[in-house]
Amino acid sequence: MVIHVSALQDALRQRRSIRRFRDQPVPESLLLQVLDAGRWAPSAGNIQPWRMILVSDPKVRAELLEAMTDYLKEEALSTGATEEEEAEETARAALEPLPRAPVLVVACMTKEIFGDRSERWLSEHAMGVQSVAAAVQNMLLAAHDVGLGGCWCSAPLLCPTAVRRVLGIPQGVEPQAIIALGYPDEEPEPPRRRSLSEAVYLNRWRNEYSVAG
Ligand SMILES: Cc1cc2nc3c(=O)[nH]c(=O)nc-3n(C[C@H](O)[C@H](O)[C@H](O)COP(=O)(O)O)c2cc1C
């Protein structure tokens, strides 16, 4: 297989989810580059439903993480965890790696465009989610490009009310993900990728695509 050599091709392959960060402040200019990359993502109907909350104030960050932890612990205790430590471990695992990141970006989706009664509500909602996901991926690639590390964390989907309350996010807006950002303090091996022939079929479902070369 011939791969066109370019900085983008390198970034696509070399970006890793970073879960350990150096104790080093991130310059605002780099954060702005990362956030700016997000708004250049494609979006359904060019609606651009993304709204990003940059959480750089350690006090807000601590309040957010505490509220999320409390919510997830409560939930674990009410759904089967019998010990406090077990509930704490469940919450900790769901929030990994947020407590170690110096900067958090909360990626939210606006929903004003979806009429509540619309038969297409589910499809339009999915389009919004996909659009925000495209922006998140743009930001992760931009972070890698400027020497930062990032990790996509889906925890806000598990405790949206806690995230909403602390950050003042209104009901019509869904917190979809939090990107943990900072200078990387690890160089993880790439997790296994499915081969191209496992991931791609030719013309019809399951029709094998034998990749030449
Ligand atoms: C939608 C989504 C949600 C994710 N949620 C988490 C998460 O909550 N915690 C975490 O540590 N990593 C999370 N990740 C990162 C994945 O674990 C990671 O992308 C995957 O293992 C591949 O590794 P790589 O990003 O280094 O290529 C998430 C990734 C995506 C796309």
The ligand as an SDF file (V2000), in Angstrom:
LIG
                    3D

 31 33  0  0  0  0  0  0  0  0999 V2000
  -16.2000    8.3620   22.0520 C   0  0  0  0  0  0  0  0  0  0  0  0
  -14.9200    8.0630   22.8140 C   0  0  0  0  0  0  0  0  0  0  0  0
  -14.9680    7.9940   24.1840 C   0  0  0  0  0  0  0  0  0  0  0  0
  -13.7810    7.7470   24.9190 C   0  0  0  0  0  0  0  0  0  0  0  0
  -13.8490    7.7680   26.2840 N   0  0  0  0  0  0  0  0  0  0  0  0
  -12.7170    7.5700   26.9980 C   0  0  0  0  0  0  0  0  0  0  0  0
  -12.7560    7.6780   28.4220 C   0  0  0  0  0  0  0  0  0  0  0  0
  -13.8090    7.9290   29.0050 O   0  0  0  0  0  0  0  0  0  0  0  0
  -11.5860    7.4810   29.1020 N   0  0  0  0  0  0  0  0  0  0  0  0
  -10.4040    7.2160   28.4650 C   0  0  0  0  0  0  0  0  0  0  0  0
   -9.3690    7.0530   29.1400 O   0  0  0  0  0  0  0  0  0  0  0  0
  -10.3300    7.1320   27.1020 N   0  0  0  0  0  0  0  0  0  0  0  0
  -11.4540    7.3110   26.3610 C   0  0  0  0  0  0  0  0  0  0  0  0
  -11.3920    7.2940   24.9860 N   0  0  0  0  0  0  0  0  0  0  0  0
  -10.1020    7.0500   24.3050 C   0  0  0  0  0  0  0  0  0  0  0  0
  -10.0120    5.6280   23.7420 C   0  0  0  0  0  0  0  0  0  0  0  0
   -9.8250    4.7100   24.7940 O   0  0  0  0  0  0  0  0  0  0  0  0
   -8.8480    5.5740   22.7310 C   0  0  0  0  0  0  0  0  0  0  0  0
   -9.0980    6.4600   21.6810 O   0  0  0  0  0  0  0  0  0  0  0  0
   -8.6370    4.1720   22.1420 C   0  0  0  0  0  0  0  0  0  0  0  0
   -8.2500    3.2620   23.1390 O   0  0  0  0  0  0  0  0  0  0  0  0
   -7.5640    4.1770   21.0410 C   0  0  0  0  0  0  0  0  0  0  0  0
   -6.3480    4.7000   21.5080 O   0  0  0  0  0  0  0  0  0  0  0  0
   -5.6410    5.9620   20.7930 P   0  0  0  0  0  0  0  0  0  0  0  0
   -6.5720    7.1200   20.9440 O   0  0  0  0  0  0  0  0  0  0  0  0
   -4.3410    6.1610   21.5180 O   0  0  0  0  0  0  0  0  0  0  0  0
   -5.4130    5.6050   19.3620 O   0  0  0  0  0  0  0  0  0  0  0  0
  -12.5510    7.5350   24.2320 C   0  0  0  0  0  0  0  0  0  0  0  0
  -12.5190    7.6240   22.8350 C   0  0  0  0  0  0  0  0  0  0  0  0
  -13.6930    7.9050   22.1340 C   0  0  0  0  0  0  0  0  0  0  0  0
  -13.6150    8.0440   20.6250 C   0  0  0  0  0  0  0  0  0  0  0  0
  1  2  1  0
  2  3  1  0
  2 30  2  0
  3  4  2  0
  4  5  1  0
  4 28  1  0
  5  6  2  0
  6  7  1  0
  6 13  1  0
  7  8  2  0
  7  9  1  0
  9 10  1  0
 10 11  2  0
 10 12  1  0
 12 13  2  0
 13 14  1  0
 14 15  1  0
 14 28  1  0
 15 16  1  0
 16 17  1  0
 16 18  1  0
 18 19  1  0
 18 20  1  0
 20 21  1  0
 20 22  1  0
 22 23  1  0
 23 24  1  0
 24 25  2  0
 24 26  1  0
 24 27  1  0
 28 29  2  0
 29 30  1  0
 30 31  1  0
M  END
$$$$
